[in-house]
Amino acid sequence: MDSPASQPPLCLACRYRAEHPCRPGGLFDADHVAHVLATYIEATSVQPSDRTRRLQAEWANDCAVELAFHSPDTAFRVVLLAMIELETPQQALLLATGTLETLVATHGPRFIDQIEMLATQSPRFRYLLSLIWPQGKKASPTWQRIELARMGAPRPGPDDPLPPVGMIAQVF
C-alpha cells in the first residue's frame, strides 16, 4: 500500500529520460502530475489536437497509468485532482477511460468503499464512473457495487458543462 508521502516507482517516462518531470525538486508531486495530466487531456480533446502541448504533457498520462498499476493510492489522488480541472464531457471521457478505468479494473475491491462515498458526494465523479467499462469483471461483486454507485449519473451532452465537482475535500 502506498501513502501520499511515499515516492512511487519511476514510470516509463522517467526511466528513459534524463529528467523526471513528475518530480520537480526531486520529489514526486501528485498535484503537478494531475495538473499536467489535465493539460494533456485538454490538448488531446480539442479538434484538431494541440500536438505541441499534447506531446509536452504526454509523460503525465504515462505516469498516471503506471501509477494505476503500481501505486494505486497515488493514482486515485491524481484522478481526483485532474477531475477538478476538467471542462468538457470529452475530457471527462479521456480521464475515465484511461487512468480511472485501469485503476478500477486492477484495484477496484480496494477502493470500492471510497468510490461509493465519492459517487454520493460528487456528481462529476459519478459521471466519470458512468463512462468506464467492467473490463471482463461484470459479474464481480465490486462491479455490481460500481453499477449501483453510478446509477443516476448526470448525462451532459457534448457541448454542455460538466456536472459540479461536489464535495471531495475529505478524500485529501
Secondary structure as UniProt FT lines:
FT   TURN            4..5
FT   HELIX           12..15
FT   TURN            21..22
FT   HELIX           24..26
FT   HELIX           30..45
FT   HELIX           51..70
FT   HELIX           72..85
FT   HELIX           89..95
FT   HELIX           96..100
FT   HELIX           101..121
FT   HELIX           123..129
FT   TURN            130..131
FT   TURN            135..136
FT   TURN            138..139
FT   HELIX           141..149
FT   TURN            150..152
FT   TURN            158..159
FT   HELIX           169..171
//
